[in-house]
Amino acid sequence: MNFSEFDSSTKTQWYNQAIKDLKGKDFDQALVWDTLEGFKVWPYYAEEDLKKLPLEAIQKAQNSKQTLGWQNRPMVKYSDEKSSNQHVLSLLNRGGEGVLLKIHSTAIDNINLTKVLDKIKLSEVPFYFSVRGNAKKTVESLKKFINYQMKGGIVDDFLADWMVIGELNENAWDNAAEVIKMTADSPQFRTLTVSSHHFHNAGANTTQELAFLLNSLVTYLDKLTEKGLTIEEIAPKIELSVSVGTNYFTEIAKIRALRYLYAKIIGEYKAENPQPLFIHAQTSTFYDSTLTANTNMLRATTEAMSAAIGGADAITIHAYDEVFRESDEFSERIARNISVLMKEEGHLNKSEDASAGSYFIENLTYQLIESAWKLFLEVESKGGIVEAFKDGFIQSEIEKSYQTKLAELQNGKIMVGVNKFQFGKEENLKGNQDNNDDRLLKNRRIAETFELNNHQ
């Protein structure tokens, strides 16, 4: 079809036609989306809307990615040396391209990492160790038997842990600086993971998740430069890790906004030739159901697609049953294969910034940039994320957002398998609270309220 045969129309003409077709209904109430973040999204955008945006700068930030596509990074919970090794090898032979090994309940001193890494070479496989408070000891153990450049990294966001469990090792900042120095000879081994998962799982909206993540990043940068490191030494070691929720287009825009805002912040530190940002995304557990658990597969799929289209460099897809039992081989395979399907059949790894030029996505990206930056500056004016958290500001703002989300579901917004079309067995029901201290962030699932009501 030759579209030149059709007359062009302006956004004003479209708006006037919409008003006519609504036959007296209020345009804003009928068609404009009032987001949880506090800004309005129109149902229709046109080319003229792009002229109002810093489009070149937004797209330039997206084009800083080092490679096309993303790393399929499944997660393994450590059990013992032999079993964990076999588990990892199995994942790598069946679609996994990297591994996140979660070691939280076992002291790293009691683990023989040579056995865990048997037949695995870290110069070939990006291997990530999630070790709460044990980053330095983990690197020291690796250095005893690895004498080549490693790929992967250390996941130890101790600032996030402080907001959840209320404990912070007084040597944490010194240890983080030391780990960066110890791994300077492995440029593809990232040791400074700053995450948004604790904000997301407590109920934060997208603006809050972005802003508070960036506030946390600035705290790390300031503390580590105070320890004598240069921004050029720190930046290559950074990985920002975000949760991806069910709001499909907003989550695409969130990752794009994050790249832009990161570039803005790094620019303030006057870094010379800063390395491109590496973003890790993981599907959300906040929206998962324990009763109608198969619906979690659908949510994980759309969340992973948002991450891929938004431009994440690595994606971890949770198994659909992770929130209520130990995942089995089947549920892990389903999760892992979502990423494989997006690559092999969806070809989402073949383009750079796939949503670039979309009138809707570009405008949504910019609205998130503006709202997140405004909140970021507000937190900085309070002394930064640490002081704002001590004063209860972070917790209060997130609690308001959580209650708003909950009220939407209670007042008719449908979430399949949660507040409608719910079916399941009571033995699957499991709470997801880490603490009952209002001074700390809670690890929540919004579905839990409806599951509990269903069984009272």
Buried (B, 14 or more C-beta within 10 A) or exposed (E): EEEEEEEEEEBEEEBEEBBEEEEEEEEEEEBEEEBBBEBEBBEEBBEEBBEEBEBEEBBBBBEBBEEEBBBBBBBBBBEEBEEBBEBBBBBBEBBBBBBBBBBEEBEBEEBEBBEBBBEBEBBEBBBBBBBBBBBBBBBBBBBEEBEEEBBBBBBBBBBBBBBBBEEBEEEBBBBBBBBBEBBBEBEBBBBBBBBBBBBBBBBBBBBBBBBBBBBBBBBBBEBBBEBEBEBBBBBBBBBBBBBBBBBBBBBBBBBBBBBBBBBBBBEEBEBEEBBBBBBBBBBBBBBBBBBBBEBBBEBBBBBBBBBBBBBBBBBBBBBBBBBBBEBEEEBBBBBBBBBBBBBEEBEBBEEBBBBBEBBBBBBBBBBBBEBBBEBBEBBBEBEBBBBBBEEEBBBEBBBBBBEEBBEBBEEEEEBEBBBEEBEBEEEBBEBBEBEEEEEBBBBBBBBBBBBEEBEE
